[in-house]
Amino acid sequence: MIDKKLLSLLVCPVSKAPLEYDAEKQELVCRASHLAYPIRDGIPVMLESEARQLTQEEREQLDRP
């Protein structure tokens, strides 16, 4: 679980876009850059080198209303 206030302050270091919390995968997801940043031991790892690219399926799910 990530604090909502912290989430509102964090942005993607690549695109500067807001992030969404994926509780199931323990990641912060950026729709703009299609990257997912891991959360380890409750701490977001906001390094591009640690992020993973979203799959095509994940991108399509994000685009659905």
OpenMM code with the backbone's topology and positions (N, CA, C; nanometers):
from openmm import Vec3, app, unit

residues = "MET ILE ASP LYS LYS LEU LEU SER LEU LEU VAL CYS PRO VAL SER LYS ALA PRO LEU GLU TYR ASP ALA GLU LYS GLN GLU LEU VAL CYS ARG ALA SER HIS LEU ALA TYR PRO ILE ARG ASP GLY ILE PRO VAL MET LEU GLU SER GLU ALA ARG GLN LEU THR GLN GLU GLU ARG GLU GLN LEU ASP ARG PRO".split()
positions = [
    Vec3(0.0853, -0.1187, 0.0000),
    Vec3(0.0000, 0.0000, 0.0000),
    Vec3(0.0887, 0.1234, 0.0000),
    Vec3(0.0561, 0.2159, -0.0852),
    Vec3(0.1320, 0.3405, -0.0920),
    Vec3(0.0425, 0.4557, -0.0463),
    Vec3(0.1014, 0.5466, 0.0256),
    Vec3(0.0287, 0.6612, 0.0777),
    Vec3(-0.0235, 0.7472, -0.0380),
    Vec3(-0.1509, 0.7837, -0.0318),
    Vec3(-0.2130, 0.8616, -0.1399),
    Vec3(-0.1471, 0.9978, -0.1572),
    Vec3(-0.1047, 1.0582, -0.0480),
    Vec3(-0.0392, 1.1888, -0.0571),
    Vec3(0.0950, 1.1753, -0.1295),
    Vec3(0.1698, 1.0701, -0.0959),
    Vec3(0.2967, 1.0463, -0.1642),
    Vec3(0.2728, 1.0223, -0.3128),
    Vec3(0.1737, 0.9421, -0.3450),
    Vec3(0.1420, 0.9131, -0.4847),
    Vec3(0.1076, 1.0407, -0.5614),
    Vec3(0.0389, 1.1321, -0.4974),
    Vec3(0.0014, 1.2571, -0.5648),
    Vec3(0.1227, 1.3463, -0.5931),
    Vec3(0.2323, 1.3248, -0.5209),
    Vec3(0.3535, 1.4047, -0.5398),
    Vec3(0.4489, 1.3449, -0.6428),
    Vec3(0.4422, 1.2142, -0.6605),
    Vec3(0.5354, 1.1462, -0.7498),
    Vec3(0.4927, 1.1589, -0.8960),
    Vec3(0.5912, 1.1743, -0.9834),
    Vec3(0.5676, 1.1737, -1.1277),
    Vec3(0.6715, 1.0831, -1.1923),
    Vec3(0.6434, 1.0430, -1.3128),
    Vec3(0.7367, 0.9609, -1.3892),
    Vec3(0.8623, 1.0439, -1.4180),
    Vec3(0.9804, 0.9914, -1.3881),
    Vec3(1.1026, 1.0679, -1.4157),
    Vec3(1.1310, 1.0847, -1.5654),
    Vec3(1.0687, 1.0041, -1.6492),
    Vec3(1.0899, 1.0128, -1.7938),
    Vec3(0.9960, 1.1151, -1.8564),
    Vec3(0.8662, 1.1001, -1.8310),
    Vec3(0.7660, 1.1849, -1.8969),
    Vec3(0.7131, 1.2985, -1.8095),
    Vec3(0.7383, 1.2907, -1.6817),
    Vec3(0.6859, 1.3874, -1.5828),
    Vec3(0.5344, 1.3775, -1.5676),
    Vec3(0.4763, 1.2688, -1.6157),
    Vec3(0.3317, 1.2456, -1.6060),
    Vec3(0.2985, 1.1818, -1.4710),
    Vec3(0.1729, 1.1933, -1.4264),
    Vec3(0.1323, 1.1301, -1.3005),
    Vec3(0.1394, 0.9782, -1.3103),
    Vec3(0.1449, 0.9148, -1.1943),
    Vec3(0.1560, 0.7694, -1.1852),
    Vec3(0.0306, 0.7098, -1.1247),
    Vec3(0.0050, 0.5846, -1.1568),
    Vec3(-0.1070, 0.5100, -1.0993),
    Vec3(-0.0510, 0.3918, -1.0217),
    Vec3(-0.1128, 0.3636, -0.9088),
    Vec3(-0.0678, 0.2541, -0.8233),
    Vec3(-0.1349, 0.1240, -0.8632),
    Vec3(-0.0546, 0.0218, -0.8897),
    Vec3(-0.1048, -0.1128, -0.9175),
    Vec3(-0.0735, -0.1975, -0.7950),
    Vec3(-0.1729, -0.2153, -0.7082),
    Vec3(-0.1533, -0.2863, -0.5818),
    Vec3(-0.1186, -0.4332, -0.6033),
    Vec3(-0.1791, -0.4937, -0.7043),
    Vec3(-0.1560, -0.6358, -0.7299),
    Vec3(-0.0098, -0.6641, -0.7663),
    Vec3(0.0472, -0.5779, -0.8489),
    Vec3(0.1853, -0.5987, -0.8942),
    Vec3(0.2874, -0.5197, -0.8128),
    Vec3(0.2386, -0.4357, -0.7202),
    Vec3(0.3261, -0.3496, -0.6406),
    Vec3(0.4163, -0.2658, -0.7320),
    Vec3(0.3498, -0.1893, -0.8189),
    Vec3(0.4195, -0.1033, -0.9135),
    Vec3(0.3473, 0.0303, -0.9265),
    Vec3(0.4230, 0.1300, -0.9684),
    Vec3(0.3661, 0.2581, -1.0081),
    Vec3(0.3742, 0.2636, -1.1600),
    Vec3(0.2612, 0.2867, -1.2238),
    Vec3(0.2509, 0.2771, -1.3688),
    Vec3(0.2332, 0.4156, -1.4304),
    Vec3(0.3086, 0.4398, -1.5373),
    Vec3(0.2963, 0.5645, -1.6127),
    Vec3(0.2345, 0.5341, -1.7482),
    Vec3(0.1182, 0.5926, -1.7735),
    Vec3(0.0510, 0.5733, -1.9028),
    Vec3(0.1285, 0.6405, -2.0160),
    Vec3(0.1884, 0.7545, -1.9886),
    Vec3(0.2555, 0.8325, -2.0929),
    Vec3(0.3815, 0.7640, -2.1461),
    Vec3(0.4636, 0.7109, -2.0576),
    Vec3(0.5894, 0.6487, -2.1008),
    Vec3(0.5799, 0.4968, -2.1111),
    Vec3(0.4657, 0.4413, -2.0702),
    Vec3(0.4436, 0.2958, -2.0731),
    Vec3(0.5477, 0.2215, -1.9901),
    Vec3(0.5792, 0.2791, -1.8731),
    Vec3(0.6749, 0.2173, -1.7819),
    Vec3(0.6069, 0.1849, -1.6498),
    Vec3(0.6590, 0.0809, -1.5833),
    Vec3(0.6110, 0.0431, -1.4504),
    Vec3(0.7310, 0.0412, -1.3563),
    Vec3(0.7210, 0.1199, -1.2498),
    Vec3(0.8288, 0.1309, -1.1519),
    Vec3(0.7971, 0.0417, -1.0321),
    Vec3(0.8925, -0.0406, -0.9890),
    Vec3(0.8656, -0.1327, -0.8786),
    Vec3(0.8579, -0.0607, -0.7440),
    Vec3(0.7842, -0.1219, -0.6528),
    Vec3(0.7816, -0.0775, -0.5135),
    Vec3(0.8439, -0.1907, -0.4332),
    Vec3(0.9555, -0.1620, -0.3681),
    Vec3(1.0271, -0.2637, -0.2909),
    Vec3(1.0293, -0.2244, -0.1441),
    Vec3(0.9815, -0.3143, -0.0613),
    Vec3(0.9750, -0.2890, 0.0835),
    Vec3(0.9029, -0.1583, 0.1137),
    Vec3(0.7984, -0.1301, 0.0351),
    Vec3(0.7176, -0.0109, 0.0566),
    Vec3(0.7765, 0.1169, -0.0001),
    Vec3(0.8896, 0.1059, -0.0712),
    Vec3(0.9574, 0.2244, -0.1246),
    Vec3(0.9558, 0.2209, -0.2775),
    Vec3(0.8988, 0.3232, -0.3415),
    Vec3(0.8999, 0.3275, -0.4879),
    Vec3(1.0425, 0.3459, -0.5404),
    Vec3(1.0809, 0.2651, -0.6368),
    Vec3(1.2124, 0.2763, -0.7001),
    Vec3(1.1922, 0.3519, -0.8311),
    Vec3(1.2216, 0.4807, -0.8273),
    Vec3(1.1898, 0.5697, -0.9388),
    Vec3(1.3090, 0.5901, -1.0325),
    Vec3(1.3718, 0.4808, -1.0702),
    Vec3(1.4841, 0.4856, -1.1624),
    Vec3(1.4424, 0.4239, -1.2953),
    Vec3(1.4711, 0.4933, -1.4040),
    Vec3(1.4344, 0.4411, -1.5355),
    Vec3(1.4986, 0.3048, -1.5596),
    Vec3(1.6195, 0.2869, -1.5100),
    Vec3(1.6902, 0.1599, -1.5298),
    Vec3(1.6249, 0.0436, -1.4551),
    Vec3(1.5438, 0.0726, -1.3547),
    Vec3(1.4748, -0.0312, -1.2770),
    Vec3(1.3321, -0.0545, -1.3257),
    Vec3(1.2827, 0.0343, -1.4107),
    Vec3(1.1449, 0.0234, -1.4607),
    Vec3(1.1376, -0.0829, -1.5694),
    Vec3(1.0173, -0.1355, -1.5866),
    Vec3(0.9963, -0.2308, -1.6958),
    Vec3(0.8965, -0.1713, -1.7941),
    Vec3(0.9101, -0.2078, -1.9200),
    Vec3(0.8161, -0.1655, -2.0232),
    Vec3(0.6858, -0.2422, -2.0060),
    Vec3(0.5745, -0.1726, -2.0198),
    Vec3(0.4452, -0.2398, -2.0164),
    Vec3(0.4284, -0.3231, -2.1429),
    Vec3(0.3640, -0.4365, -2.1287),
    Vec3(0.3351, -0.5196, -2.2451),
    Vec3(0.2237, -0.4543, -2.3261),
    Vec3(0.2077, -0.4996, -2.4489),
    Vec3(0.1001, -0.4479, -2.5339),
    Vec3(-0.0357, -0.4710, -2.4675),
    Vec3(-0.0529, -0.5867, -2.4069),
    Vec3(-0.1793, -0.6184, -2.3382),
    Vec3(-0.2041, -0.5223, -2.2216),
    Vec3(-0.1003, -0.4925, -2.1448),
    Vec3(-0.1147, -0.3987, -2.0326),
    Vec3(-0.1494, -0.2590, -2.0832),
    Vec3(-0.0881, -0.2183, -2.1933),
    Vec3(-0.1182, -0.0865, -2.2514),
    Vec3(-0.2642, -0.0788, -2.2932),
    Vec3(-0.3129, -0.1851, -2.3569),
    Vec3(-0.4521, -0.1879, -2.4012),
    Vec3(-0.5476, -0.1828, -2.2825),
    Vec3(-0.5135, -0.2498, -2.1734),
    Vec3(-0.5983, -0.2473, -2.0538),
    Vec3(-0.6046, -0.1067, -1.9952),
    Vec3(-0.4939, -0.0352, -1.9976),
    Vec3(-0.4919, 0.1017, -1.9456),
    Vec3(-0.5780, 0.1950, -2.0296),
    Vec3(-0.5849, 0.1679, -2.1583),
    Vec3(-0.6613, 0.2542, -2.2490),
    Vec3(-0.8113, 0.2304, -2.2423),
    Vec3(-0.8520, 0.1194, -2.1813),
    Vec3(-0.9962, 0.0906, -2.1696),
    Vec3(-1.0581, 0.1793, -2.0622),
    Vec3(-1.1820, 0.2242, -2.0851),
    Vec3(-1.2475, 0.3108, -1.9853),
    Vec3(-1.2849, 0.2373, -1.8585),
] * unit.nanometer
topology = app.Topology()
chain = topology.addChain("A")
for resn in residues:
    res = topology.addResidue(resn, chain)
    for name in ("N", "CA", "C"):
        topology.addAtom(name, app.Element.getBySymbol(name[0]), res)
